């Protein structure tokens, strides 16, 4: 409440929900359903994205039952599916399930 009342603060803007003149306490269990719906939406958005991989690139399965497995070689793909060699066995995998080991440059927030 004190943060909300300050005219200037480094804290991001927010509001406090009030009900019948009081501030209700909402438990994690009460918002769990909303969190599950949000996660399903994020997953659906990720599933719809196409990814391109370079032939010969080493990839890692990031989602699903095979999460954590590394493919030796990406042999080709169409953006939606990728043909990956796992220990000599070629498997067609949905591209959204794959990631690379490439280090990404991410700006550090000050």
Backbone as CSV, one residue per row, in Angstrom:
resi,resn,N_x,N_y,N_z,CA_x,CA_y,CA_z,C_x,C_y,C_z
1,UNK,0.823,-1.188,0.000,0.000,0.000,0.000,0.870,1.256,0.000
2,UNK,1.995,1.188,0.740,2.877,2.353,0.791,3.485,2.635,-0.581
3,UNK,3.854,1.569,-1.311,4.405,1.766,-2.653,3.384,2.427,-3.570
4,UNK,2.144,1.981,-3.503,1.091,2.542,-4.359,0.842,4.010,-4.038
5,UNK,1.055,4.406,-2.786,0.786,5.774,-2.362,1.918,6.747,-2.693
6,UNK,3.118,6.240,-2.991,4.251,7.124,-3.278,4.073,7.797,-4.634
7,UNK,4.358,9.105,-4.716,4.202,9.798,-6.002,5.262,9.379,-7.032
8,UNK,6.466,9.032,-6.582,7.534,8.610,-7.478,8.182,7.349,-6.907
9,UNK,8.383,6.355,-7.785,9.009,5.111,-7.343,9.637,4.406,-8.545
10,UNK,10.651,3.582,-8.290,11.254,2.774,-9.351,10.436,1.517,-9.620
11,UNK,9.478,1.232,-8.758,8.641,0.040,-8.895,7.670,0.225,-10.054
12,UNK,7.431,-0.824,-10.865,6.465,-0.695,-11.960,5.070,-0.360,-11.419
13,UNK,4.290,0.291,-12.235,2.948,0.682,-11.820,2.064,-0.515,-11.512
14,UNK,1.187,-0.375,-10.547,0.255,-1.428,-10.185,-0.919,-0.802,-9.442
15,UNK,-1.948,-1.581,-9.246,-3.070,-1.128,-8.436,-3.407,-2.220,-7.431
16,UNK,-4.087,-1.830,-6.376,-4.465,-2.766,-5.325,-5.966,-3.004,-5.438
17,UNK,-6.361,-4.261,-5.565,-7.763,-4.638,-5.662,-8.427,-4.496,-4.298
18,UNK,-9.567,-3.854,-4.275,-10.322,-3.697,-3.032,-11.720,-4.259,-3.231
19,UNK,-12.258,-4.818,-2.161,-13.606,-5.360,-2.195,-14.280,-5.057,-0.865
20,UNK,-15.408,-4.347,-0.919,-16.162,-3.938,0.269,-15.275,-3.213,1.282
21,UNK,-14.414,-2.317,0.764,-13.566,-1.508,1.619,-12.365,-2.218,2.213
22,UNK,-12.133,-3.457,1.810,-11.012,-4.229,2.352,-10.165,-4.755,1.194
23,UNK,-8.986,-5.241,1.505,-8.108,-5.846,0.498,-8.183,-7.359,0.679
24,UNK,-8.822,-8.068,-0.264,-8.950,-9.519,-0.108,-7.621,-10.225,-0.371
25,UNK,-7.388,-11.309,0.329,-6.206,-12.131,0.099,-6.605,-13.255,-0.841
26,UNK,-5.841,-13.421,-1.906,-6.130,-14.440,-2.914,-5.005,-15.457,-2.884
27,UNK,-5.353,-16.707,-2.649,-4.333,-17.750,-2.537,-3.899,-18.236,-3.918
28,UNK,-2.742,-18.888,-3.960,-2.245,-19.472,-5.211,-3.232,-20.480,-5.780
29,UNK,-3.873,-21.249,-4.913,-4.817,-22.276,-5.364,-5.991,-21.646,-6.117
30,UNK,-6.397,-20.439,-5.722,-7.531,-19.783,-6.371,-7.207,-19.297,-7.782
31,UNK,-5.934,-19.058,-8.079,-5.574,-18.577,-9.418,-4.900,-19.655,-10.260
32,UNK,-4.794,-20.872,-9.732,-4.132,-21.958,-10.455,-4.810,-22.242,-11.796
33,UNK,-6.132,-22.227,-11.828,-6.858,-22.463,-13.082,-6.511,-21.422,-14.132
34,UNK,-6.436,-20.170,-13.733,-6.078,-19.093,-14.661,-4.648,-19.265,-15.159
35,UNK,-3.760,-19.713,-14.294,-2.371,-19.935,-14.706,-2.273,-21.059,-15.733
36,UNK,-3.070,-22.121,-15.543,-3.064,-23.233,-16.511,-3.561,-22.766,-17.874
37,UNK,-4.605,-21.956,-17.885,-5.133,-21.430,-19.152,-4.087,-20.560,-19.834
38,UNK,-3.378,-19.732,-19.069,-2.327,-18.879,-19.624,-1.207,-19.720,-20.235
39,UNK,-0.783,-20.784,-19.544,0.278,-21.654,-20.057,-0.149,-22.349,-21.346
40,UNK,-1.409,-22.797,-21.415,-1.904,-23.427,-22.647,-1.846,-22.441,-23.806
41,UNK,-2.195,-21.181,-23.545,-2.137,-20.161,-24.583,-0.724,-19.912,-25.064
42,UNK,0.230,-19.874,-24.124,1.635,-19.674,-24.497,2.142,-20.847,-25.327
43,UNK,1.751,-22.061,-24.925,2.192,-23.260,-25.642,1.607,-23.279,-27.050
44,UNK,0.328,-22.906,-27.182,-0.313,-22.881,-28.495,0.367,-21.863,-29.405
45,UNK,0.738,-20.716,-28.853,1.430,-19.695,-29.652,2.787,-20.202,-30.104
46,UNK,3.493,-20.899,-29.221,4.808,-21.440,-29.562,4.682,-22.511,-30.636
47,UNK,3.632,-23.329,-30.547,3.438,-24.405,-31.516,3.213,-23.862,-32.923
48,UNK,2.600,-22.690,-33.032,2.305,-22.127,-34.339,3.492,-21.463,-35.018
49,UNK,4.571,-21.235,-34.299,5.733,-20.547,-34.878,6.603,-21.523,-35.660
50,UNK,7.071,-21.055,-36.797,7.996,-21.849,-37.609,9.425,-21.485,-37.222
51,UNK,10.313,-22.474,-37.286,11.720,-22.248,-36.982,12.568,-22.824,-38.096
52,UNK,13.604,-22.108,-38.429,14.532,-22.587,-39.453,15.823,-23.041,-38.777
53,UNK,16.334,-24.179,-39.219,17.599,-24.697,-38.723,18.514,-24.934,-39.902
54,UNK,19.806,-24.766,-39.685,20.814,-24.949,-40.719,21.187,-26.428,-40.789
55,UNK,21.324,-26.932,-42.004,21.743,-28.318,-42.171,23.076,-28.517,-41.471
56,UNK,23.187,-29.552,-40.640,24.399,-29.823,-39.887,24.397,-29.241,-38.486
57,UNK,23.400,-28.454,-38.156,23.331,-27.819,-36.841,22.936,-28.836,-35.766
58,UNK,23.579,-28.723,-34.611,23.258,-29.598,-33.483,22.063,-28.996,-32.750
59,UNK,21.049,-29.823,-32.467,19.839,-29.331,-31.812,19.537,-30.151,-30.564
60,UNK,18.712,-29.571,-29.713,18.290,-30.216,-28.476,16.768,-30.190,-28.426
61,UNK,16.152,-31.281,-28.012,14.707,-31.324,-27.833,14.398,-30.607,-26.526
62,UNK,13.567,-29.571,-26.590,13.291,-28.750,-25.417,11.948,-29.052,-24.774
63,UNK,11.056,-29.732,-25.475,9.711,-30.000,-24.956,9.340,-31.449,-25.228
64,UNK,8.332,-31.922,-24.533,7.789,-33.247,-24.809,8.545,-34.374,-24.140
65,UNK,8.183,-35.599,-24.523,8.739,-36.800,-23.898,10.240,-36.950,-24.123
66,UNK,10.744,-36.419,-25.222,12.168,-36.560,-25.541,12.990,-35.355,-25.079
67,UNK,12.432,-34.497,-24.237,13.130,-33.290,-23.780,14.498,-33.640,-23.211
68,UNK,15.507,-32.885,-23.639,16.862,-33.089,-23.169,17.740,-33.866,-24.132
69,UNK,17.139,-34.556,-25.095,17.937,-35.306,-26.071,18.583,-34.357,-27.073
70,UNK,19.799,-34.697,-27.495,20.506,-33.913,-28.498,20.520,-34.676,-29.811
71,UNK,20.220,-33.969,-30.895,20.326,-34.549,-32.223,21.704,-34.265,-32.771
72,UNK,22.258,-35.248,-33.430,23.611,-35.084,-33.964,23.638,-34.149,-35.162
73,UNK,22.635,-34.244,-36.029,22.659,-33.449,-37.252,21.228,-33.127,-37.668
74,UNK,20.987,-31.893,-38.062,19.713,-31.533,-38.680,19.900,-31.769,-40.168
75,UNK,19.123,-32.668,-40.743,19.315,-33.010,-42.146,18.393,-32.251,-43.079
76,UNK,17.445,-31.532,-42.557,16.566,-30.736,-43.405,15.263,-30.457,-42.697
77,UNK,14.486,-29.541,-43.244,13.208,-29.201,-42.644,12.466,-28.179,-43.472
78,UNK,11.204,-27.963,-43.120,10.370,-27.010,-43.848,9.887,-25.866,-42.961
79,UNK,10.460,-25.729,-41.779,10.042,-24.693,-40.840,9.067,-25.228,-39.814
80,UNK,8.223,-26.164,-40.228,7.270,-26.764,-39.304,7.811,-28.082,-38.739
81,UNK,8.427,-28.879,-39.591,9.039,-30.145,-39.188,10.505,-30.145,-39.579
82,UNK,11.309,-30.894,-38.826,12.747,-30.986,-39.081,13.142,-32.459,-39.017
83,UNK,14.011,-32.873,-39.927,14.532,-34.237,-39.912,15.846,-34.223,-39.137
84,UNK,15.861,-34.922,-37.994,17.004,-34.902,-37.082,17.520,-36.325,-36.896
85,UNK,18.846,-36.464,-36.858,19.472,-37.773,-36.623,19.807,-37.897,-35.146
86,UNK,19.225,-38.919,-34.501,19.517,-39.240,-33.111,20.185,-40.604,-33.099
87,UNK,21.473,-40.647,-32.812,22.230,-41.909,-32.748,22.004,-42.749,-33.993
88,UNK,22.043,-42.105,-35.142,21.902,-42.820,-36.405,20.476,-43.076,-36.845
89,UNK,19.497,-42.705,-36.037,18.092,-42.879,-36.400,17.523,-41.509,-36.762
90,UNK,16.992,-41.388,-37.975,16.418,-40.121,-38.417,14.955,-40.039,-37.997
91,UNK,14.615,-38.934,-37.323,13.249,-38.726,-36.873,12.739,-37.377,-37.348
92,UNK,11.483,-37.350,-37.780,10.829,-36.105,-38.172,10.171,-35.530,-36.919
93,UNK,10.606,-34.332,-36.516,10.155,-33.713,-35.271,9.602,-32.326,-35.571
94,UNK,8.560,-31.947,-34.844,8.014,-30.605,-35.003,9.062,-29.585,-34.548
95,UNK,9.270,-28.558,-35.353,10.343,-27.589,-35.118,10.197,-26.864,-33.785
96,UNK,8.976,-26.625,-33.319,8.796,-25.879,-32.071,9.313,-26.662,-30.864
97,UNK,9.541,-27.963,-31.025,10.058,-28.784,-29.934,11.577,-28.696,-29.810
98,UNK,12.231,-28.045,-30.769,13.686,-28.031,-30.829,14.281,-26.686,-30.455
99,UNK,15.499,-26.735,-29.925,16.279,-25.541,-29.642,17.723,-25.824,-30.004
100,UNK,18.554,-24.806,-29.950,19.973,-24.986,-30.258,20.794,-24.683,-29.015
101,UNK,22.090,-24.929,-29.102,23.002,-24.594,-28.012,23.601,-23.214,-28.191
102,UNK,23.176,-22.511,-29.230,23.752,-21.200,-29.523,23.514,-20.244,-28.358
103,UNK,24.539,-19.517,-27.961,24.416,-18.527,-26.915,23.827,-17.275,-27.542
104,UNK,22.769,-16.764,-26.924,22.121,-15.573,-27.453,22.568,-14.362,-26.671
105,UNK,22.759,-13.254,-27.391,23.107,-11.996,-26.733,21.828,-11.379,-26.182
106,UNK,21.736,-11.293,-24.878,20.572,-10.698,-24.234,21.046,-9.500,-23.443
107,UNK,20.460,-8.325,-23.720,20.888,-7.142,-22.952,20.552,-7.320,-21.479
108,UNK,21.456,-6.867,-20.631,21.245,-6.945,-19.203,20.546,-5.665,-18.746
109,UNK,19.437,-5.856,-18.044,18.681,-4.704,-17.553,19.480,-4.018,-16.446
110,UNK,19.514,-2.701,-16.516,20.250,-1.938,-15.504,19.435,-1.728,-14.265
